[in-house]
């Protein structure tokens, strides 16, 4: 292989060929140094082609210079299929269109970077769908699915990707462009040579390839047999970008059955579930997925028991989908299947329960990022497959192999196809970690080969398994793969190191190169052994942060949805931080680190939505803490980071301060000096703080201080009213005391005696989010000490501002430790959480009231918004719960340089929903920043839940 040119020289040559988006900066190279796999390979250049001409030009430059080329879509490949040392062609940014959809022919034409979910949305308008449905469907690209021959849960009904491709427009490694369809393969020097090669290898192909449906490993040369009409189109599907680059694809669409039912079957163990698969197949399921208590227990421990609907008895389960056109026949088939089970079964009739169960399966790859022992778990042996009739025995032997190697993970997968997914807690932090990985991978390959199986059942071999192909194939077959590669990619430029002439499986492992980083940290990283390195390496690259959240179910990742840049995903940022650590951990102030984190909103969406529990808001605060400790900070860190301090001072003369900020020549220049975007408004300070109002109330304001016996609605014998501490955060106290006043009235009507702290208490949020962690720790420590006086005697604490409440519930534990902050965290509630505990309390009737709700991101991530949703529905309100972020996100959207992204984030869901709402619709936004964003960008006002329960009109 020719020695690579310097990145800048290569990038310049590519730009000189007319390719407009070519990047060789450190941030981009770091963000694209990994995919969804274990492997770390820094590219020289990342090219974002806008059309086929850009691709052809890039390939010509790379052929001339001997530079390797790796094709990449969403980067969700788990075997190291989408990383490379030379040029990475990133198709998802521009070449992402559904070019045509023909409902009569039931076909579509797509560019390689088209996201599966985009194709599905377009097809569903015609009552159609693209059949294969991998768990990454909301971000994976069709080109990536073609590269790996992706399958998904419903392969039993719709087949693999290869079964659904109608044509391919490709460029093979030699530079020849081919249009491949069902009518045959055109004659070229390369295809003629390939045809002659196949004629001499018919025995090897017929005996070793295409033996069962999930045999994905190696090249699918069975499609080149004469009896299959030498179909190069199908043979290229699953070749992992090692033979050709896809420019365009035609795909087949299908109609979904009109009716479907989920049946859950229980078994004593996962091997028994595997044994039952062939019996289940007799009921013609569209899906048959398996998992056991190991993954279910993880979901319960992370998200609570409510996250897992009731399952039938057992320690392992099959999720079996029965579908068809006749509803009575579907129900009958489901019932017959449930009666045939050895253990109790459950037919799921509630769509929400079915969705929750399918979500456990869909999030499997991310949830599996931590083993049952809560250790980091890794891909590598990810998706082996065996003939389904042998699955039960294979699972038992595989569990024994795990025990032998002292490894843990939880197997799950497409049991109807014999495909098993797992991630393993290989101790790469140990000196012998890589050797243990090699030992296990080798033994696992020997095991799957004994069962006549495949190293890969749908994700491809990549860097993780290509070296193991000789355990599965004869020397003749391995040699044949090399000959095919030599015909179609004679210079070995396309994704070298994969399938043919493989890289060692234990080379370039990202986590093995990382060193612990535990000293002088601002946070404790309680769930990562106090190790910042382990925390940022939680990211396994599953890429859920690239998905759109239009269903109100998630927040992550708002900045990516605004910019569509990989560096602005949670994953991209994690990769840059991982690169910093892998280079020695001294780059806190490096430009690429701050570039990657600049547009992080610190929304904490990833803390709940990322299946592996990445918390980028915490990591950003740590980076800022380390970067500016003992140094001059940006102006906004003093103006916005110290906002509670300035608000306290302003509260002594609020009318004067408000008047001064509105004087010509002071307001706008003052914003610029403060590091604030001049298009933002300066919020008015309240003329009277909440705490002043509360203390000035007449003693009779709370009535007798007694709660009637029998609950808040009774009127008989008086008993003491239970006390509650209403903690008015800095935003409520100094800016929106009306929220606090409404909360007092609501709590007193619910039967509580409302107390407030003796003095104003700040949680230090603004110091924390700007990385001033030493100061934030001191401020928070004082507040927690004061609140413990109440928590220790059983008095609940109610927070009104979600971000500040989240600090007490989460950040306080990381900054102060569980012993100090734990009692306060347990005692702290949102208003909805507390009201849900009051016997007999009912919300005021809201029948006929429409509510557009923008849950604060920290509310969603730390506390969860479901108690609020339940309260509103109990009241009879019609609720539209928005996902995503409002875009202001505390100081983020106010800081100079962030305005455009802040508005773009608001335009994802909040502003369109508000514009579509009529004047009577309530805009519910508990977060002060959410309400501020509404005021700045719309003509509507947001209400806090306390104001809504207190009877405030829609616009306050």
KATACOR-V474055 format. One record per helix or strand of 3 or more residues. SS is the DSSP state (H for helix, E for strand). FROM is the first residue (numbers start at 0). LEN is the number of residues. If there is no record, write none. Layout:
# KATACOR-V474055
ss from len
SS FROM LEN
SS FROM LEN
This chain:
# KATACOR-V474055
ss from len
H 6 10
H 25 6
E 44 3
H 51 14
E 68 4
E 86 4
E 97 5
E 106 4
H 115 9
H 141 7
H 154 4
H 160 4
E 164 8
E 176 5
H 188 11
H 201 7
H 220 4
H 225 3
H 231 5
E 243 9
E 258 9
H 269 6
H 276 5
E 286 6
H 292 11
H 304 3
E 315 9
H 326 14
E 344 4
H 350 12
H 363 4
E 382 3
H 387 17
H 414 3
E 418 3
H 432 18
H 461 11
H 474 14
H 509 4
H 525 3
H 531 5
H 543 3
H 557 6
H 565 3
H 569 13
H 590 8
H 604 5
H 615 13
H 634 5
H 642 8
H 653 8
H 666 7
H 689 7
H 698 4
E 705 3
E 717 3
E 721 6
H 729 5
H 736 13
E 751 4
H 764 5
H 772 19
E 795 4
H 801 15
H 817 10
E 827 3
H 830 5
E 849 4
H 856 7
H 865 9
E 877 4
H 891 3
H 898 8
H 909 7
E 921 3
H 927 10
H 944 5
